[in-house]
């Protein structure tokens, strides 16, 4: 009995000693280690891009109007049909124009005969030089009037000024149209080449150069990525918005794109090499305007909050310009539960 009591007392003293030692090894009130995931700061490359959104507009389009007033007698095309340059789209009532042409043709023929007669009389000495000059003037005036009458008759046929597609038809047979009146009789667009005008923040426009590629998508054509190239950069910024307009030319060889579509994409401005990169999710705070940010580094098993300076960002990576060096270990997941100085347990 005494032997059992002595053994129990010895076990109790041993446990008390162990607890006392553990208590001395931990600081009073210290939190247990926090589980986190980390990554190493590494050198790498970064594709520099500028976001762009805008609406496609056909580079070449024309509103077709009449140069003479009259009644529409024929409309030969409908909307959405392709047309050739010079193709007849509609005809106006040309009866008066034909009658006027016949009259002027007769007058021109008579003026020609009178001039030939005056020339012979002048050569025979029976007409003065002034008389011959007057006859020549009458002949030339009649010829000019004849040309005008022919043009008037030709203008009764409304022709397409370019190759393209009829996107709008505003007349029907029987309509009366005014000389250069509004609205247009037709609109013809060439969908083989588009202009895309985007507004770029003035702080980013220095990255853009003529010839750079724009890759973009449109909800109207799902699953496809299209390309265009920067054609023009406005030399002046908009004072109100502090943006600069950039024009991109977009080829459309298969006709998949349509004028008026809203698109969004990025201008590829080049690749920067040898940069210090950290994952975007490692940033605890981030002021994009100033580049100021904070991260947790891991030093001797503890999290240390550190201020850094950032640069460009693309995709899931951010450039670090100050505050970190290659090989530094930083927290990328689990930081929401970490305080400065906490012990951390890095997940394998």
Secondary structure, DSSP 8 states (H G I E B T S, - for coil): -HHHHHHHHHHHHHHHHHHHHHHHHS-TT----EEEEEEE-EEEEEEEEEEEEEEEEEEEEEEE--SS-EEEEEE---TT-EE-TT-EEEEE--HHHHHHHHHHHHHHHHHHHHHHHHHHHHHTT-S-HHHHHHHHHHHHHHHHHHHHHHHHHHTTEEE-SSSEEEEEE---TT-EE-TT-SS-SEEEEEEEEEEEEEEEETTTGGG--TT-EEEEE-GGGTT--EEEEEEEE-SS--TTT-EEEEEEEEE-TT----TT-EEEEEEEEEEEEEEEEEEGGG-SEE-TTT-EEEEEEEETTEEEEEEEEEEEEETTEEEEEES--TT-EEEEESGGG--TT-BEEE--
